[in-house]
Amino acid sequence: MVIVAILLIFLVASAVTWVIALALYQAFMPGPYLKDHPQFLSLSVISIALATLVSMFPFPFGYLAALLVWWLAARNFFEMPTGRAVVLFLLLAALTVLTRLAVLGAVTLFEPAPCPNPQGAVHDRSFDRPGAGHGAGGLALLARGPGRQ
């Protein structure tokens, strides 16, 4: 179930990356629209699906694989000239970094807080006696840090 949720998150991230990159590309590069390509929808779905699948790899490898997919989409799938393909690729690369950071931020937001490890915790026995935590003596023990006698 977790894998499906992760795939859906990366699917949305890849689709948003693709749509925003195409909008920026069309805004900055006058000329023929990619949407006029006869197989625009099917090639877009294939590109997004491939970018989603390679996103499951750990960060440096998944990112590099996604860049390869975006380059194949821009240069080979849509048969764009090299200059135009580079512009679209650079937009996709920059947006992919931003979406990866956004996904990482969202995941860390919902990740449970680490719980203390009672077996590995150091316990200062000097605080066990009555009144040890009060007054200057207790502060001196605190200043030394836990486990330092």
C-alpha positions as CSV (number, residue, x, y, z in Angstrom):
1,M,0.0,0.0,0.0
2,V,2.9,2.3,0.8
3,I,4.4,1.7,-2.6
4,V,1.2,2.7,-4.3
5,A,1.0,5.9,-2.3
6,I,4.6,6.8,-3.1
7,L,3.9,6.1,-6.8
8,L,0.9,8.3,-6.8
9,I,2.9,11.1,-5.1
10,F,5.6,10.8,-7.8
11,L,3.0,10.6,-10.5
12,V,1.4,13.8,-9.5
13,A,4.9,15.4,-9.1
14,S,5.9,14.3,-12.6
15,A,2.7,15.4,-14.2
16,V,2.9,18.8,-12.5
17,T,6.5,19.1,-13.7
18,W,5.6,18.2,-17.2
19,V,2.6,20.6,-17.4
20,I,4.5,23.6,-15.9
21,A,7.6,23.0,-18.0
22,L,5.4,22.9,-21.2
23,A,3.7,26.1,-20.2
24,L,7.0,27.9,-19.5
25,Y,8.4,26.5,-22.7
26,Q,5.5,27.8,-24.8
27,A,5.8,31.2,-23.1
28,F,9.5,31.6,-23.7
29,M,9.9,29.9,-27.1
30,P,7.7,31.2,-29.8
31,G,7.0,28.8,-32.6
32,P,5.2,25.5,-33.2
33,Y,3.3,24.3,-30.2
34,L,4.1,20.8,-28.8
35,K,0.4,20.3,-28.3
36,D,0.1,20.3,-32.1
37,H,2.1,17.1,-32.3
38,P,-0.2,14.3,-33.6
39,Q,0.7,12.0,-30.6
40,F,1.1,14.7,-28.0
41,L,-1.2,13.1,-25.4
42,S,0.1,9.5,-25.7
43,L,3.8,10.7,-25.7
44,S,3.1,12.9,-22.7
45,V,1.5,10.0,-20.8
46,I,4.5,7.7,-21.6
47,S,7.0,10.4,-20.5
48,I,5.2,11.0,-17.3
49,A,4.8,7.3,-16.6
50,L,8.5,6.6,-17.2
51,A,9.6,9.6,-15.1
52,T,7.3,8.3,-12.3
53,L,8.8,4.8,-12.4
54,V,12.4,5.9,-12.3
55,S,11.6,8.2,-9.4
56,M,11.5,5.2,-7.1
57,F,15.3,4.9,-7.3
58,P,17.2,6.7,-4.5
59,F,17.9,10.4,-5.0
60,P,21.0,10.7,-7.2
61,F,20.1,7.8,-9.4
62,G,16.4,8.5,-9.6
63,Y,17.0,12.1,-10.5
64,L,19.6,11.2,-13.2
65,A,17.2,8.6,-14.6
66,A,14.4,11.1,-14.7
67,L,16.7,13.6,-16.5
68,L,17.3,10.9,-19.1
69,V,13.6,10.3,-19.5
70,W,13.0,14.0,-19.9
71,W,15.8,14.3,-22.5
72,L,14.3,11.3,-24.4
73,A,10.9,12.9,-24.3
74,A,12.1,16.3,-25.6
75,R,14.6,15.1,-28.2
76,N,13.4,11.7,-29.4
77,F,9.7,11.4,-28.6
78,F,8.7,14.8,-29.9
79,E,11.5,15.0,-32.5
80,M,12.4,18.6,-31.5
81,P,15.5,20.4,-32.8
82,T,18.4,20.2,-30.4
83,G,18.2,23.9,-29.3
84,R,14.6,23.7,-28.5
85,A,15.0,20.3,-26.8
86,V,17.8,21.7,-24.6
87,V,15.5,24.6,-23.5
88,L,12.7,22.2,-22.6
89,F,15.1,19.8,-20.9
90,L,16.6,22.5,-18.7
91,L,13.1,23.6,-17.7
92,L,12.2,20.0,-16.8
93,A,15.5,19.5,-14.9
94,A,15.0,22.6,-12.8
95,L,11.4,21.8,-12.1
96,T,12.3,18.2,-11.2
97,V,14.7,19.4,-8.6
98,L,12.0,21.6,-7.1
99,T,9.4,18.8,-7.1
100,R,11.9,16.4,-5.5
101,L,12.5,18.9,-2.7
102,A,8.8,19.5,-2.3
103,V,8.1,15.8,-2.0
104,L,11.0,15.4,0.5
105,G,9.6,18.3,2.5
106,A,6.1,16.8,2.5
107,V,7.4,13.4,3.5
108,T,9.4,14.8,6.4
109,L,6.4,16.7,7.6
110,F,4.3,13.6,8.1
111,E,7.2,11.4,9.3
112,P,6.8,10.3,12.9
113,A,9.0,12.0,15.5
114,P,11.9,9.7,16.7
115,C,11.2,8.2,20.1
116,P,13.9,8.0,22.7
117,N,15.7,4.7,22.9
118,P,15.5,3.6,26.5
119,Q,18.1,0.8,26.1
120,G,20.7,3.2,24.6
121,A,19.9,6.2,26.8
122,V,22.5,7.3,29.3
123,H,21.0,7.8,32.8
124,D,22.8,10.0,35.3
125,R,22.3,8.3,38.7
126,S,23.2,11.5,40.5
127,F,19.7,12.9,39.8
128,D,18.0,9.9,41.6
129,R,18.7,11.2,45.1
130,P,16.1,13.6,46.6
131,G,16.8,17.3,45.9
132,A,19.6,16.6,43.4
133,G,17.8,18.4,40.7
134,H,17.3,21.6,42.7
135,G,19.6,24.4,43.5
136,A,23.2,25.0,42.4
137,G,24.2,21.4,42.8
138,G,21.6,20.2,40.3
139,L,22.6,22.9,37.9
140,A,26.3,21.9,38.1
141,L,25.3,18.4,37.3
142,L,23.3,19.6,34.3
143,A,26.2,21.7,33.1
144,R,28.4,18.7,33.0
145,G,26.0,16.8,30.8
146,P,24.4,13.4,31.1
147,G,26.6,10.5,31.9
148,R,29.6,12.6,33.0
149,Q,30.5,12.1,36.6
